[in-house]
Amino acid sequence: MKFLYSILILTFFLSILIPFSTINSQTFDGDWKCLYATVDVSGDPNSTGYNTPSVGVIKENTFVALVTRLTNNTCYLVGYTNADSVNGRMGVYGYGTTELAGVRQPWSSGFDQVEMQYAVDIEATKDSFVFVANNDFSSNILVFKLSADSVISTDYRMATNADSLWAIDVDGNGYVYVSSIKDTSSTPSEILIYKGITSNSEGWGVTHDTAPIATIVMPEPGEIRGITVNAQGTVLYVSLFNKDKVLCYTGNLTSGFTLNNGFNFTLTDALIASSTAPVDPGPWGLNFMETKNILFVACAASFSSPDGYEYSRIYALNPNTGVILDTIDCALWNYTIFESYNTRQGGAFGTASGFASVYNMDFDENFNLYSQSFYGWTVDKWQFSGTLPTIPLTITGIVKDENTIPQQFNLAQNYPNPFNPATTIEFSLPQDADISLSVYSVTGELVTTLINNSYFTQGNYKLTFDASKLASGNYIYVLTNNDLKLARKMSLIK
């Protein structure tokens, strides 16, 4: 009876405080501004010269642009250092169809040579390596390096022998994640994970044929166009473009990864272009901003021009739930600068791409964001005017007990309690339901949302809550199922 009374008191207390709570730890207090776009003019020395689907950042104003045109199999890399709108490009390139059609940069090591072909994504690391998800005969991951004056080959490549490669990322331990696209109508795509160069130098530098150490099969067919993983390799995000979804997996390479049902992002944006044609965007490239723990997703139509120029957005998401926290509307920015979606006119040239087709983005050490414009042939640098929030990455996994069927809606006491810094929360659902699980301060302020109105099937679940970035003190966690609400108190002692 004492336990039930305590729960009722907590629930009543929260029902008063929660509607007036603020999300102080997740507030964006400024705006995004495009500082520069690499000027694109025929013969200009700062242009990428052709269609640009991806960018990898080494450090502020130093980056590599991937140039790809699928229709004529053009594929090469362009390096920039100390860049702005009119400076920074390394090397001399031609321009457009007349001069660059069919140009393919070779990766070479001794007598070993592979041409870049049909690549649509790259990943750059802070030590200047550039990983390319290539689509040659053996579907190699090619590794280049940005030198003082150009992009050069290394001795490293990995033949995946997979189906079409698309997205690629590298975690803080050097492990490489790449998506293998299957028949999107019937066969789920996969993520292949390889040991990094440091831990497998012979495989990357000599034999080039090491098997992946792990494979993650998607729960349904779909094109994986984006992959990003946190530095620790414990949280992995995947975009399924033609399903309009971003999925979250938690776990590690030792115990495996589990689909996290507490994360939910589905793109619902719909647009009728000024031509009256429908624009059908989807989630494309993903990137996780370390330290700040913000997940960014680029959303655009698929190789769509000119109607597609009217829509390109980069959303900043809560990494635990998928809730949209902020938006960079790249198409609107272009229109504001040029009063058009598909021209570049006036004295503001160099501050917008002019042809919004944003598929990927990356960050520098100062949290500036770099996007690209596929049809604008530019790389664009964005800066936030305020202070970006730091969001605790609180959820490292949700596990379902398949052996028991619960009889009632229940929220168990976390264990251990008190705890430092992680604890386990268990809950039970007697039937399928949309649920939310949130953590509040004792004064009713929302600290973080672990599950945001996500669909869960009947069963018993347990979740690991990582509070390493929170201050010591008492917190209240609340499980909501439609009109039902359960709450308990837990104590963090550091």
Backbone torsions as a table, in degrees:
resi	resn	phi	psi	omega
1	MET	NA	-38.7	179.2
2	LYS	-62.9	-41.2	179.6
3	PHE	-62.1	-47.2	-179.3
4	LEU	-62.4	-39.9	179.5
5	TYR	-62.9	-41.7	179.6
6	SER	-63.4	-41.5	179.8
7	ILE	-64.2	-41.2	179.7
8	LEU	-64.5	-40.0	178.9
9	ILE	-63.7	-45.5	179.3
10	LEU	-61.7	-43.5	-178.4
11	THR	-63.8	-43.2	178.1
12	PHE	-63.5	-42.2	179.5
13	PHE	-59.6	-45.1	-178.1
14	LEU	-72.4	-33.5	-179.7
15	SER	-63.4	-24.5	177.2
16	ILE	-82.8	-42.6	-171.8
17	LEU	-84.1	-39.0	-169.8
18	ILE	-60.5	-42.7	-179.2
19	PRO	-59.1	-22.5	-178.0
20	PHE	-103.8	8.5	-176.8
21	SER	-74.1	156.2	177.4
22	THR	-114.1	160.1	-179.6
23	ILE	-108.6	66.0	-172.9
24	ASN	-59.6	-36.7	-176.0
25	SER	-77.5	-3.0	-175.7
26	GLN	-130.4	28.5	-177.3
27	THR	-97.5	129.3	173.9
28	PHE	-95.2	118.7	-170.6
29	ASP	-106.2	20.9	-178.9
30	GLY	-151.6	-162.9	-177.8
31	ASP	-130.8	158.1	176.6
32	TRP	-94.8	136.9	178.9
33	LYS	-131.6	136.5	176.2
34	CYS	-80.3	112.0	-179.3
35	LEU	-74.2	-39.1	175.8
36	TYR	-161.2	155.6	169.3
37	ALA	-125.9	130.4	-179.2
38	THR	-58.4	119.4	-171.9
39	VAL	-61.3	132.2	-177.9
40	ASP	-114.3	100.1	176.5
41	VAL	-140.4	141.8	178.1
42	SER	-55.3	123.8	179.7
43	GLY	86.5	-6.6	-180.0
44	ASP	-73.3	136.8	-175.3
45	PRO	-74.8	-1.5	-178.7
46	ASN	-110.7	3.2	-177.5
47	SER	-79.7	145.3	169.8
48	THR	-69.7	-25.5	172.5
49	GLY	92.5	-14.4	-176.0
50	TYR	-165.8	-175.2	-176.1
51	ASN	-57.0	133.9	-171.0
52	THR	-126.8	101.1	-175.9
53	PRO	-92.8	-11.8	-174.6
54	SER	-155.4	157.3	178.3
55	VAL	-142.0	141.6	175.7
56	GLY	-124.4	128.5	-173.5
57	VAL	-101.2	132.0	174.7
58	ILE	-90.9	-51.2	176.1
59	LYS	-158.7	-179.8	-174.8
60	GLU	-56.9	126.8	179.0
61	ASN	64.9	13.9	174.6
62	THR	-125.6	115.6	-173.2
63	PHE	-155.8	170.6	177.5
64	VAL	-124.9	131.2	177.1
65	ALA	-103.7	136.9	173.0
66	LEU	-93.0	127.9	177.0
67	VAL	-111.4	124.3	-179.2
68	THR	-144.8	131.5	167.3
69	ARG	-125.1	112.6	-172.3
70	LEU	-69.4	-31.2	-173.5
71	THR	-69.3	-25.3	178.4
72	ASN	-128.0	19.7	174.3
73	ASN	52.5	51.6	172.1
74	THR	-97.6	135.7	-175.6
75	CYS	-161.1	118.0	177.4
76	TYR	-160.0	171.7	-178.8
77	LEU	-114.7	142.9	177.5
78	VAL	-124.3	124.6	178.8
79	GLY	-94.6	147.5	176.4
80	TYR	-133.5	142.7	172.6
81	THR	-141.2	143.6	-175.4
82	ASN	49.9	46.0	-170.8
83	ALA	-80.2	151.6	161.8
84	ASP	-145.1	-158.7	-175.0
85	SER	-66.3	-30.4	-174.0
86	VAL	-122.3	3.2	-178.2
87	ASN	-132.4	161.4	168.2
88	GLY	114.0	-21.6	-174.6
89	ARG	-70.0	136.3	177.3
90	MET	-92.4	136.1	173.8
91	GLY	86.8	175.0	-179.7
92	VAL	-117.8	127.5	-178.0
93	TYR	-129.0	157.7	171.8
94	GLY	-78.7	-159.4	-175.8
95	TYR	-149.9	124.6	169.6
96	GLY	70.0	-166.8	-172.1
97	THR	-60.5	-40.6	-174.6
98	THR	-63.2	-41.4	-172.4
99	GLU	-102.8	-25.1	-171.0
100	LEU	-115.1	-7.8	-177.4
101	ALA	-56.9	124.9	177.2
102	GLY	85.3	0.6	178.2
103	VAL	-73.3	127.2	-179.4
104	ARG	-131.5	119.9	-178.3
105	GLN	-72.8	132.3	178.4
106	PRO	-87.9	140.6	163.2
107	TRP	-94.5	133.9	-177.8
108	SER	-145.7	146.0	175.0
109	SER	-147.0	105.4	-173.7
110	GLY	64.2	-126.0	178.6
111	PHE	-90.4	-0.9	-179.6
112	ASP	-86.3	125.3	-178.6
113	GLN	-142.9	137.3	176.8
114	VAL	-135.9	131.8	177.1
115	GLU	-83.0	143.4	168.6
116	MET	-68.2	131.4	-179.2
117	GLN	-146.6	130.6	170.0
118	TYR	52.4	30.7	177.0
119	ALA	-79.8	139.4	179.3
120	VAL	-124.3	-1.3	178.6
121	ASP	-150.8	146.3	174.9
122	ILE	-133.6	163.3	172.5
123	GLU	-135.6	125.9	177.6
124	ALA	-105.2	141.7	177.5
125	THR	-108.8	164.1	-174.5
126	LYS	-68.4	-16.2	175.4
127	ASP	-91.8	19.3	170.7
128	SER	77.1	10.4	173.4
129	PHE	-79.5	146.8	179.2
130	VAL	-127.1	115.4	-178.9
131	PHE	-97.3	128.4	-176.7
132	VAL	-116.3	124.8	173.6
133	ALA	-82.2	93.4	-170.3
134	ASN	-93.1	157.7	-179.5
135	ASN	-126.1	51.4	168.6
136	ASP	-78.4	-172.1	-175.1
137	PHE	-58.4	-35.9	-177.1
138	SER	-101.1	7.3	-179.6
139	SER	49.2	61.0	-178.6
140	ASN	-76.9	147.6	160.0
141	ILE	-91.6	111.9	-178.4
142	LEU	-96.7	140.9	-178.5
143	VAL	-118.7	119.9	175.2
144	PHE	-111.8	176.7	176.4
145	LYS	-142.1	140.3	175.8
146	LEU	-84.2	112.6	178.4
147	SER	-90.4	-167.6	-178.1
148	ALA	-67.1	-24.4	-175.2
149	ASP	-137.1	2.1	-178.1
150	SER	-168.6	174.2	173.7
151	VAL	-97.5	120.3	-173.8
152	ILE	-119.9	160.7	176.7
153	SER	-74.1	151.3	166.4
154	THR	-107.8	-173.7	175.3
155	ASP	-88.7	4.1	-168.4
156	TYR	-106.0	131.1	169.6
157	ARG	-155.6	161.1	178.2
158	MET	-138.2	117.8	177.3
159	ALA	-80.2	110.3	-179.4
160	THR	-84.0	-24.7	-175.9
161	ASN	52.0	33.0	-177.7
162	ALA	-96.8	176.3	170.8
163	ASP	-68.7	-174.6	-174.3
164	SER	-49.1	125.4	176.9
165	LEU	-86.3	150.4	177.5
166	TRP	-136.3	-81.6	-172.4
167	ALA	-89.0	154.5	-179.0
168	ILE	-148.8	146.9	174.9
169	ASP	-152.6	161.6	179.0
170	VAL	-132.6	129.4	-179.1
171	ASP	-86.7	-178.9	-175.3
172	GLY	-67.7	-16.3	176.9
173	ASN	-96.6	4.1	176.9
174	GLY	90.8	-2.6	178.7
175	TYR	-67.9	142.0	-173.7
176	VAL	-109.6	130.1	-178.8
177	TYR	-116.1	128.0	-178.5
178	VAL	-140.4	143.9	-178.5
179	SER	-94.4	137.7	176.3
180	SER	-111.6	114.2	-174.5
181	ILE	-87.2	126.4	177.9
182	LYS	-100.9	-171.5	172.8
183	ASP	-62.2	108.7	-170.8
184	THR	-68.3	-11.8	-179.4
185	SER	-88.3	-21.3	-173.2
186	SER	-139.3	-25.5	-173.2
187	THR	-117.0	123.5	178.8
188	PRO	-62.4	140.2	175.0
189	SER	-74.5	170.5	-174.8
190	GLU	-132.1	157.7	167.6
191	ILE	-110.9	125.1	177.7
192	LEU	-102.7	134.1	-177.6
193	ILE	-119.7	127.4	-177.1
194	TYR	-118.9	147.0	169.7
195	LYS	-58.9	151.1	-178.8
196	GLY	-79.0	175.6	-177.5
197	ILE	-61.9	-42.1	-177.7
198	THR	-62.4	-42.4	-177.1
199	SER	-87.8	-8.5	-179.9
200	ASN	-145.7	56.7	-175.9
201	SER	-64.6	-34.8	179.0
202	GLU	-67.9	-41.9	179.8
203	GLY	-63.0	-41.8	179.6
204	TRP	-78.3	-35.3	-170.9
205	GLY	-101.2	-12.8	-175.2
206	VAL	-127.2	-64.9	-173.9
207	THR	-82.0	-33.3	177.5
208	HIS	60.8	26.6	-174.7
209	ASP	-143.7	28.1	179.0
210	THR	-67.8	138.7	178.1
211	ALA	-72.2	151.7	175.8
212	PRO	-63.1	147.7	179.4
213	ILE	-83.6	-14.7	178.2
214	ALA	-157.9	151.0	176.2
215	THR	-134.1	129.9	177.5
216	ILE	-112.3	118.8	-179.8
217	VAL	-94.5	130.4	-178.7
218	MET	-66.8	153.3	-178.1
219	PRO	-72.6	-12.4	179.3
220	GLU	-155.3	161.0	177.5
221	PRO	-62.0	150.3	179.6
222	GLY	162.9	155.3	-179.8
223	GLU	-85.2	118.2	175.2
224	ILE	-82.4	104.0	-179.4
225	ARG	-103.0	-7.0	178.6
226	GLY	-144.4	139.4	172.7
227	ILE	-137.2	136.8	167.9
228	THR	-148.8	147.5	-177.8
229	VAL	-137.4	145.7	177.4
230	ASN	-70.9	165.7	-173.2
231	ALA	-59.7	-34.5	-178.2
232	GLN	-76.9	-11.6	-179.0
233	GLY	71.7	31.0	-178.2
234	THR	-110.9	-16.0	178.0
235	VAL	-132.7	125.7	-174.5
236	LEU	-125.7	133.2	179.4
237	TYR	-118.3	143.7	-175.8
238	VAL	-137.5	134.4	174.7
239	SER	-103.6	129.6	172.8
240	LEU	-103.9	100.0	-168.9
241	PHE	-59.7	-53.5	-173.7
242	ASN	-78.3	-0.7	172.2
243	LYS	-106.0	-2.5	179.2
244	ASP	60.7	29.1	-174.5
245	LYS	-121.3	151.3	162.7
246	VAL	-117.2	127.3	-180.0
247	LEU	-104.9	154.0	177.9
248	CYS	-124.0	131.9	174.5
249	TYR	-119.1	138.7	176.6
250	THR	-124.3	152.7	-178.8
251	GLY	144.8	-143.6	176.9
252	ASN	-164.2	174.2	-176.5
253	LEU	-74.0	-14.2	179.0
254	THR	-84.0	-49.6	-176.6
255	SER	-97.1	-10.6	-179.9
256	GLY	97.9	171.7	-177.8
257	PHE	-112.6	144.0	-179.7
258	THR	-123.4	137.7	176.2
259	LEU	-62.5	127.7	-177.2
260	ASN	-96.1	104.2	-178.5
261	ASN	-72.3	-11.3	178.7
262	GLY	-75.2	-15.9	178.3
263	PHE	-95.5	134.6	-176.7
264	ASN	-146.9	108.5	170.7
265	PHE	-132.9	118.5	173.8
266	THR	-127.1	124.7	-178.7
267	LEU	-77.2	121.3	-179.8
268	THR	-111.4	3.4	-178.7
269	ASP	-59.9	135.8	176.1
270	ALA	-138.0	140.6	-175.4
271	LEU	-143.0	137.0	168.7
272	ILE	-104.4	117.5	-176.4
273	ALA	-68.4	166.7	-179.8
274	SER	-61.6	-20.2	175.9
275	SER	-80.8	-0.8	-175.1
276	THR	75.5	6.1	176.4
277	ALA	-81.9	141.1	176.6
278	PRO	-73.4	141.2	174.7
279	VAL	-108.7	124.6	-173.9
280	ASP	-113.7	86.0	-178.0
281	PRO	-81.3	164.0	174.4
282	GLY	-146.9	166.6	177.1
283	PRO	-74.3	129.5	-174.0
284	TRP	-112.3	-112.7	-176.3
285	GLY	-70.4	150.2	178.9
286	LEU	-125.3	149.5	170.8
287	ASN	-154.5	138.3	-177.8
288	PHE	-101.8	120.6	180.0
289	MET	-84.1	105.2	-179.1
290	GLU	-62.7	158.0	-178.0
291	THR	74.0	-52.1	178.2
292	LYS	-79.4	-22.7	-179.8
293	ASN	56.8	47.8	176.0
294	ILE	-113.1	132.5	177.4
295	LEU	-95.5	126.9	178.2
296	PHE	-111.1	139.1	178.1
297	VAL	-131.3	127.9	176.0
298	ALA	-89.8	130.6	-177.8
299	CYS	-122.4	129.8	-178.2
300	ALA	-160.7	166.9	172.3
301	ALA	-75.3	163.6	-174.4
302	SER	-90.5	106.3	176.9
303	PHE	44.8	54.8	-174.0
304	SER	-114.8	121.5	175.1
305	SER	-145.8	145.5	-1.9
306	PRO	-88.0	-11.3	-176.1
307	ASP	-60.3	-33.9	-179.3
308	GLY	-64.4	-20.6	179.4
309	TYR	-63.2	-17.7	-176.5
310	GLU	-84.3	-2.6	178.7
311	TYR	-142.8	120.4	165.4
312	SER	-159.8	121.9	-179.5
313	ARG	-134.8	147.1	170.5
314	ILE	-116.0	117.9	179.5
315	TYR	-98.1	139.1	170.3
316	ALA	-97.1	123.2	-173.7
317	LEU	-114.3	150.6	166.7
318	ASN	-66.0	124.4	-174.1
319	PRO	-71.7	-16.3	-179.0
320	ASN	-88.6	-29.1	-171.0
321	THR	-124.8	-25.2	-174.5
322	GLY	90.1	4.1	178.9
323	VAL	-67.6	136.4	177.9
324	ILE	-73.2	125.6	-179.9
325	LEU	-105.8	-28.3	-178.3
326	ASP	-160.6	163.0	-175.5
327	THR	-138.2	134.2	166.1
328	ILE	-106.2	109.1	-179.7
329	ASP	-93.5	92.4	-174.2
330	CYS	-67.8	-38.4	179.5
331	ALA	-65.4	-42.7	178.8
332	LEU	-64.6	-38.9	176.6
333	TRP	-58.4	-46.7	178.8
334	ASN	-57.6	-44.8	-177.5
335	TYR	-66.4	-38.2	178.7
336	THR	-63.9	-38.9	-178.7
337	ILE	-74.4	-45.8	-170.6
338	PHE	-109.1	-6.2	-174.5
339	GLU	56.9	31.3	179.0
340	SER	-163.7	153.4	176.6
341	TYR	-90.9	-17.2	-171.3
342	ASN	-136.2	33.0	171.8
343	THR	-139.7	164.8	171.8
344	ARG	-127.3	109.9	-176.4
345	GLN	-139.3	154.6	171.3
346	GLY	89.9	177.8	-174.6
347	GLY	-73.2	-8.0	-179.5
348	ALA	-86.8	7.1	178.9
349	PHE	-54.4	131.0	-176.2
350	GLY	101.6	-1.7	176.6
351	THR	-116.1	9.0	177.0
352	ALA	-161.5	153.1	-179.3
353	SER	-75.8	-35.2	179.2
354	GLY	88.5	-19.8	-178.8
355	PHE	-137.7	82.5	-171.5
356	ALA	-61.7	121.8	175.1
357	SER	-160.5	69.4	-172.1
358	VAL	-92.3	114.3	-176.2
359	TYR	-109.9	-23.6	-175.9
360	ASN	-148.9	164.7	176.6
361	MET	-154.2	162.2	176.2
362	ASP	-149.1	172.9	-175.0
363	PHE	-129.9	156.3	170.4
364	ASP	-103.0	-176.5	-174.3
365	GLU	-69.0	-14.1	179.6
366	ASN	-104.3	15.6	175.3
367	PHE	68.8	19.7	167.7
368	ASN	-74.4	147.4	-177.3
369	LEU	-109.4	135.4	178.6
370	TYR	-116.7	121.8	176.0
371	SER	-114.1	177.3	177.7
372	GLN	-131.8	162.0	172.3
373	SER	-122.9	114.0	-176.6
374	PHE	-61.0	-47.8	-179.6
375	TYR	-89.3	-15.9	176.8
376	GLY	-84.1	-16.3	179.1
377	TRP	60.6	42.4	-176.6
378	THR	-135.0	163.4	163.4
379	VAL	-116.7	132.8	-173.8
380	ASP	-119.6	134.5	178.7
381	LYS	-104.5	126.4	179.9
382	TRP	-114.9	142.5	178.5
383	GLN	-128.2	140.2	178.6
384	PHE	-91.2	134.1	-173.2
385	SER	-78.1	-21.6	-178.6
386	GLY	-105.6	-150.1	177.0
387	THR	-110.3	119.0	179.7
388	LEU	-66.3	137.1	179.7
389	PRO	-71.6	157.2	171.1
390	THR	-104.9	120.5	-175.6
391	ILE	-104.7	121.8	177.8
392	PRO	-59.0	126.8	175.1
393	LEU	-85.3	89.5	-165.6
394	THR	-91.6	-18.9	-171.5
395	ILE	-110.6	122.4	179.4
396	THR	-114.5	0.1	176.5
397	GLY	167.4	145.1	171.6
398	ILE	-124.3	125.7	-177.2
399	VAL	-119.7	134.5	177.8
400	LYS	-103.2	135.0	174.5
401	ASP	-85.6	110.3	-176.2
402	GLU	-84.1	-3.4	-171.8
403	ASN	-94.6	-13.8	-177.0
404	THR	-128.7	153.2	176.7
405	ILE	-118.0	115.5	-176.5
406	PRO	-72.3	155.7	-179.8
407	GLN	-103.5	-14.6	-177.6
408	GLN	-149.1	159.5	175.5
409	PHE	-72.9	121.8	-171.3
410	ASN	-147.3	144.9	172.8
411	LEU	-123.9	116.7	-175.9
412	ALA	-86.0	162.3	174.4
413	GLN	-68.9	134.0	179.5
414	ASN	-62.9	155.4	176.5
415	TYR	-145.2	141.6	-7.5
416	PRO	-69.6	163.2	178.2
417	ASN	-154.2	115.6	2.7
418	PRO	-62.6	166.0	-176.5
419	PHE	-143.4	163.5	175.4
420	ASN	-165.9	117.8	-7.7
421	PRO	-100.8	-4.6	-174.2
422	ALA	-118.0	151.9	177.8
423	THR	-146.6	162.9	-179.0
424	THR	-108.6	133.4	177.3
425	ILE	-116.3	128.4	179.0
426	GLU	-114.5	143.8	175.4
427	PHE	-147.3	160.1	-175.9
428	SER	-129.4	139.7	177.9
429	LEU	-123.6	116.9	179.9
430	PRO	-74.3	-13.5	177.5
431	GLN	-152.2	164.6	178.3
432	ASP	-58.9	142.5	-176.8
433	ALA	-164.0	157.8	167.7
434	ASP	-89.8	123.1	-175.7
435	ILE	-127.6	161.5	172.3
436	SER	-132.8	145.0	176.6
437	LEU	-134.5	117.1	-175.1
438	SER	-129.9	157.6	178.3
439	VAL	-117.7	132.0	-177.9
440	TYR	-124.1	155.4	167.4
441	SER	-74.2	168.0	-178.8
442	VAL	-70.9	-11.1	175.9
443	THR	-95.1	4.0	173.8
444	GLY	94.9	4.3	177.8
445	GLU	-80.3	135.8	178.3
446	LEU	-69.8	122.5	178.0
447	VAL	-90.6	-49.2	177.5
448	THR	-163.4	154.3	174.6
449	THR	-108.7	120.6	-178.7
450	LEU	-86.6	-36.8	176.8
451	ILE	-134.9	127.7	-175.1
452	ASN	-116.4	95.4	174.9
453	ASN	45.4	51.9	-177.5
454	SER	-106.3	150.4	-175.9
455	TYR	-82.1	125.3	176.3
456	PHE	-125.5	141.4	175.9
457	THR	-82.7	164.3	179.5
458	GLN	-53.1	136.0	176.9
459	GLY	155.5	178.4	176.1
460	ASN	-101.8	133.8	-176.3
461	TYR	-129.2	151.7	169.9
462	LYS	-135.2	145.6	-171.6
463	LEU	-134.8	139.2	176.6
464	THR	-95.6	123.1	179.7
465	PHE	-107.1	117.5	-179.5
466	ASP	-98.7	112.1	-177.4
467	ALA	-108.3	28.1	-174.2
468	SER	-62.9	-25.2	-179.1
469	LYS	-96.1	4.5	179.5
470	LEU	-98.4	158.5	178.4
471	ALA	-81.5	155.7	175.5
472	SER	-58.9	147.1	178.7
473	GLY	151.1	-176.5	178.3
474	ASN	-95.6	140.5	179.6
475	TYR	-134.2	158.0	177.8
476	ILE	-120.1	128.0	177.0
477	TYR	-109.7	138.0	-169.6
478	VAL	-127.9	128.0	175.8
479	LEU	-106.4	125.4	-177.0
480	THR	-120.2	133.3	177.7
481	ASN	-135.6	97.3	-175.0
482	ASN	57.0	-117.2	-178.4
483	ASP	-91.4	-2.7	-179.6
484	LEU	-90.2	140.7	-178.2
485	LYS	-143.7	128.6	175.8
486	LEU	-123.0	145.5	-177.4
487	ALA	-141.8	148.1	174.5
488	ARG	-143.8	159.9	179.6
489	LYS	-105.3	143.0	176.0
490	MET	-136.1	159.2	-175.0
491	SER	-125.1	127.0	175.7
492	LEU	-102.7	121.2	-179.0
493	ILE	-124.9	115.7	179.8
494	LYS	-105.4	NA	NA
